[in-house]
């Protein structure tokens, strides 16, 4: 309820911006049902992992529980994202913790993706293409050997009306790592998903890009800078203000690069009630 009212406040302050309240990585149908009852307008049923949020699941388990969520969500006009394959890393305790090499064994299969959408009726599908949650995604700048953008192109050709999703898509800019390390940090060398590869994905059906680590890096760098330059500082307002501005700048740069900036007014807004009618007509 607390989160819902934060979002309602954001909507009230920004009435011209279309806003979706989305649940990320729901680990069980009950989690998604709870979010729907709280007013979320979009949920993700991540059945790619078992309910513990760590163990890769079977196709049958994934399709069964995702279909269960789709049926309940669409009855309320709520859209559903599913996931097929498994990403590397861990995010907020969720994830199989796969290494870069292990993630290559759990990529999304294009044939299975077609079947999954047919079996579940999901609106959006998150793909495993070699990316990972967290900052340590790739040991070197990724090429087609480890970042399988060709999978996105293949799946988009097969499923042109399904919104594709890229998780673990922070770019991990070197300049943000440098700011952290210049002010007492000890970040190891690492590489993220290049902006141009995300743009390639967008040109091939990707309609949702999950970026979190870049924001965390920007915030951490700004806070470290303030405290490194003035170790006596203790007022959180002194360091959270530049931290927030640093994160806003990352968001701005990404929104421009992804082609979404300036397009809020062009997005047709549909209520959940209207979406109920849409789903009934499918």
N, C-alpha and C positions, 0 to 999 in steps of 0.2 A: 504493500500500500504506500509506503514511503517513496519508493522509486516511482510509482505511478503518479503521485502528486508532484514530484520533481518534474516529470515529463509534461504534466498538465500545465505547470507554471511556464515551462519552456514554450509550449504551444501558445499560451496566452500572450507571452511577450513577443512571439514571432509568428503572428497569424498568417503571414504570407508565405511561410516556408512549410512545405509538406513534410510531416514528421511521422515516422513509424516507430512504434515501441516494440523492439525485437528482443526475444530471448535467444541468447547464443548458447550452443552446445547443451541443450537439454539432455540429461543423461537417462531419463525414463519418461514414459507417457505421463505419469502423475505430475512430474515437474512441469511439463508443457500444459497440462490441464489446469494446474494452479496458476500459471502465468496468464492463460486465457481468461480465467475468472477474475484476475486482477486488472484486466483491461488491455493486456498486450495485444497488438494488432498483427504480430508476426511471431512465429516460434520456429526454433530449429530442433528437430528431433535427431540427435546424433546417435543413431543406432549402429554406427560403424564400430563403436566400442560397446562392451557389455555394460551393465548398470553400474559397475564399479568405476566407470570412466577411465579405465586403464587397459583392459584386455581387448584386443581386436576380436570382433564378433563374427558370426557366420552371416552369409547373405540372407538365409532364411529368417534368422532372428531380426536382422536389420529391416528387411522388407515388411515383416509382420507388425512390428511395433510402430514403424513409420506410417504404415497404412492406417493403423489404429488412431494415430494422432491426426492424420489428414482428415479422416472421416469426422472426427469430433471438431476439429478446427474449422473446416469448411462449412459446417453447419452453423458456425457463429460468424462466418465471413472473415476468418483469420487465415492468412497465408502460411505455408509451411515450407521450410528448407530441410532437406535431408542431406546425408553425406555418405559417399561410397568410396571405400579405400580408407587408408589411415595416414594422418600426418605425423611428422616427427615432432619431438619436443613435448613440453608440458605447458599448459596455460591455466593459471589459477587452480592447480591441482588436477586439471582435466587433461588427459592425453596418455598415450601408451609409452611416452618417453623414448621413442625410436630414435636411433642415431641417423645421421645423413644416409649412411649405407643401408641401414635396416629399412628406412622409409621407401627405398627403391623397390622393396619386395611387396609393398602394400599400395601400389599405384592403382588408380581407377581403371578398370577394364572397360573400353568403349562398348563392347557387346553387352556387358552386364549393366552398363549405365542405361542403355535403351530399355532393357528389361525392367530395371528398377523403377524408372519413371512410369512405365506401363503398369507395373504391379502396385505402385503406391499412390500415384496421382500428385506427387509433390509439385510445387510451383517453382522451386529453385533447387539446384543440386550443387553441393560443395564437392569439389574434385581434389583428389590426392595426386599431385603432379611433381612431388619431390620437395615441397616446401615444409617448413617446420615452424611451430610456435616458438617464441622467444628470440633472443638476439643472435644465438649461435646457430645459424641456418646452414651456411656453407663454409667450407674451409678455404675456398678460393672463389673468384668471381664465377658464378654459375654459367655453364654452357648447356647445350641441349643434352649432354650426357647425364646431367643430374636434375635439370629443370625442364620438365617434359611439356613444353608449350604446345607441341604437336598433338598431345592428347586433347587439349582444349579445342583445337581446330577440328579434330576428328569428331569429337562428341558434339560440337556445335553443328556440324554438317548433319549429323544423325538426329539431333534434337533442337531444331532451330527455334522452337517455341518455349523451350525451357531455359529459365534464367540460370546461368552458371555462376559459381561463387569461387573466389580465390581466398583461402584462409592462409594465415602465416605469411602475409605479403608485405611486411615492412621491408624497406630498402636498406636499413641500417647505414645511413650516410657516414662516411669517414669523418666529416667535420664534426658530427655530434660525438663520435667516439673520442676525437681529439680534445674536445672541450672537457669531457669527463676526465680523461687521463692527464690533462694539463693542470687539473685542480684537485689532485690527490686520488683519482680513480685508478683502477688497474684492469680495464677492459682488455681482453685478448683480441687479437686481430680476427675479424669475422666479416662475412659478406651476406647481404640480403638479396632481395629480388629486385633487379634493376627496373627503374621506372619504365623504360622502353618495352620491357617484356610484359609489364602489367598493361600498358597501352595496347600491345599486341593481343592480349587476352580480351580487352574491352572490345576490340575490333572483331572478336570472334565469340561473342555471346556472353562475356562476363558482365554481370550487372550489379555485383556486390563484391567489394574488395575489403577484406579485413586488415586494418593497419592499427597496431597497438604499440608494439615495441618502439617504433620511431617516436611516438609521443612520450613514452617513458624515458627514452634517452634524452630527449629535449628537456624534459622536466628535471631529470637528475643532473644534467650538465649545468643548468641555470642555478639550481640550488647549491651544487658544489662550488660554483664560481663565487657566489656571494659569501659562503662560509669560509672558503679558502682565502679570500681577500680580506675578510674581517672575521677572524676566528671567535671574536667576542660577541658576534651577533647572535641574538636568541629570539628576536621577534619574527614569528613565522610570516607575518605580513610583508616583511622585508624581502624574504626569499621566495614566497609563494607567488607574489605578483610577477616577477620576471619569469618564474617557472610557467605560469599560466600563459604569458605572452609568447614564450618559446614554443609551447605546444600549439597555440593558435596559429603561429607562423607555419609549423609543419602541416597542420590541417589545411591551411590556405594553399600552400604549395601543391599538396596532393590533389585538392579539389580542382585546381586549375589544370594540373597535368592529366587528370582523369576525365576532363571535359564536362564536369558537372557544375562548375562555377557559373553563376548567372542564369541558370536554367530552372530555378525553383518555380518561377511563375508559369513555366511551360508544362509542368507536370499536372495531368488531370487528377484531381482529388476524388477518391471514391470512399464512401463510408462503409463500415462493416456490413450494414444492412444492405447496401447496394451489392456488396461482394457476395452475400448470401444468395441473391438472385442470380448473380453471374455463375456461381458454382452449381446451382441447381440446373442451369441451362446447358452446362457442359455435357 
